[in-house]
Amino acid sequence: AENSVLFSEAFAFMAFCRLHDVNLILESGVYRGFSTEVWSLFAKDVVAIDLFPAAEIFEAAKQRLNHRTNVRLIQGNGKVLLPQVLDA
């Protein structure tokens, strides 16, 4: 998909996560949510953070991910919010 992870990259990443029993994926830079949706198919929990400078991009991501119950979509600065998520 446009501006997103390639299927081969996603496959390699998820294989690594399975090998090492990764349950939580933190993503900074969501755009329209394609890669976030891919991660949500394999990971127990996904926290995805993006600035979403355009409201329509945020809405597109929310629409794409609204059926994924294991995704937490956050609008904000990943540099600030990711450490807070890790500490929680």
N, C-alpha and C positions, 0 to 999 in steps of 0.2 A: 504494500500500500504506500501511497505517497507520504514522504517524510516519516517513514517508520522502519521498524526492524525487518530485516529479510527473514523469510521462513527458515533458511539454513542457520542464520544466527540464533533465532529463537529456539530451534531444535537443539543446537549445541549448548546454549545457556540452560535450557530446561534439563538436558541430560546431566549436566554438571550439578544442577540443583538436586536432582534425584539421587545422584551418586553420593552426595554429601548431606542428605536429609534436610534440605533447606525448606522451611515451612512458611517463611515470610519474605516477600519481595518488596523492596522499597524502590519506587521509580520516581525520578525527578525529570520532568519533561514529558508530558503526556500527549500533547497536541490533541488529536481527535479520539484517542483512546484505543487505537488498534493494538499496539503492543501490550497495553494494560489488559485488554481482553484476552490476548494469548496467554499472558502470565496467569491470569485467573483460571484458566482451564487446567492448569497443572499444580499451582501452588495453593496451599491452604488459605493463606491471606495475602492480599496485595494492598499496599498503601501507595497511592499515586498522587504526586504533587506537581502542580504547574502554576505559573503566573497567570495563564490564560488572559493575555492582554486584550483579546477580542471576545466579547460576550457570546458571539455565535460559535466560536471554537469551544468554549466551555460548555455550551448547551449541546453541541454535537457529541462531546465526550460523555456528558451525563446521559444523553439519550442512548448512546452505544452501550454504556455500562450499567444502566439502571436495573437490568435483570441479573447482574452478577452480584450475588449476596456476599461474596468474599472480598469485594473491592471497596476500599475507602478512598474516595476522591476528594482531594483537598485543594482549594485555590489559595496559593500563596507562594512564598519564596522557599524553595527547597533547601537552600543553604541555612536558613533559619529553622525551618520546620522539621527537616529530617533528623537532626540531633534530638529534638524534642520527642519525636515519635520513638526513637531508640531508647530514650530514657523512661518512657511511659511503661 
